[in-house]
C-alpha cells in the first residue's frame, strides 16, 4: 500500500492526495508488523510532508491514544498503542486486499 501511495504521488504530484495521518499510521503499523523499532526521525523522513506537519499529526494521534512514544537511549521511538494496533488490524481484516494479519 505504501508503494501504491508513492506511485500515486509520482503520477499525480504532491498535494492532491495529502493524508499525513494515514501515511504515519501505515509506516508505524508496518514497523510494528515487522517487529522493528521506528525512531521519530526515521518516521518523519519517510513521509512526504514537512516535519512540522507530521509532528502535529503525531501529536494528534498520540492525544487520541492511537500511538505512543518511548525513549530508548535518548532516541524517541514511535509505536502503535494497543488501541491503534487493534484499529489497524480491524481495518485490514475487513479489507479484501489486506496485506497483513
N, C-alpha and C positions, 0 to 999 in steps of 0.2 A: 504494500500500500504506500509506503514511503517512496519507493521507486516511481510508482504511478503519480504521486503528488509532484515529484520533481520533474517528471516528463510533462505533466500538465503545465507546470510553471514554465518549462522551456518552450513549450508550444505556444502558450498564450501570453507569456510575460508575467512579471510580478504584479501584485496588487489586485488582480482580478479575482483570485481565489485565496485571499488572505484569511487564514484562520489559525492564528498563532496558538490558541489554547489547544486545538486538536493536534497540531504538529508537536507541541510539547508533550501532550499525553501519549501520543504514539511513540515518540522517542523513549520516554520513560518506561512505557509498557514493554517495548522491545528489549530494553536493558533488563527489565525485571524477568522477562521470559528466558533470557539467556544467562540469568544469574550474574549479570555484570554490574559493577558499581559505576554509577554515572555522576561525574562531577558536574557542578553547576556550570563551570566554564565550558566543558565539552558540550553540554546540552545547549547552552546559548549559541555556541558556534555551529550547531547542527541544523538550525532553522534559519530561514531567510527573512528575518525581521531584525530591526535594530535591537541591541541588548536591552535598552530601556523599555521597549515594548514587551519583550519576552519576560523581563523581571516583573513588570506589572501583572502579566498574566500568571506567572508562577506564584506571586503573592496572592492573587485572587484564588487560584487553585488550592493553595495552602489554607487560606481562610475558610474555604468551603469544606476542607477536610479530605480533599482528593489526593494531595501529595504532601510529603513531609520531608524535612531536611535533617541531615545528620552531619556531624563534623568528624572526619577521620584524619588525623594528622594535620589539622588546620584547613583541610580541603573540604568545602561544603559539598555534600553528596545529596542528590535528589532521588527520592523513591516514591512509588505509589503507596498511599496509605492502604489499609485493609479495605476501606470504603471504595477508594479509587480502583483498586485491583478488581474487586467484586463487580463494580460498574463496567469496567472494560471487558471482563470475562463474559458478563451477561450480554453486553452489546455484541461481541463477536460470536457468542453461542447462537444468537438469533440470526446471524448473517450466513447465507448460503456460501459466501466466498470467504469464510473465516480462515485466517492464516494461523490460528492458534488453538490452544486449549484442547 
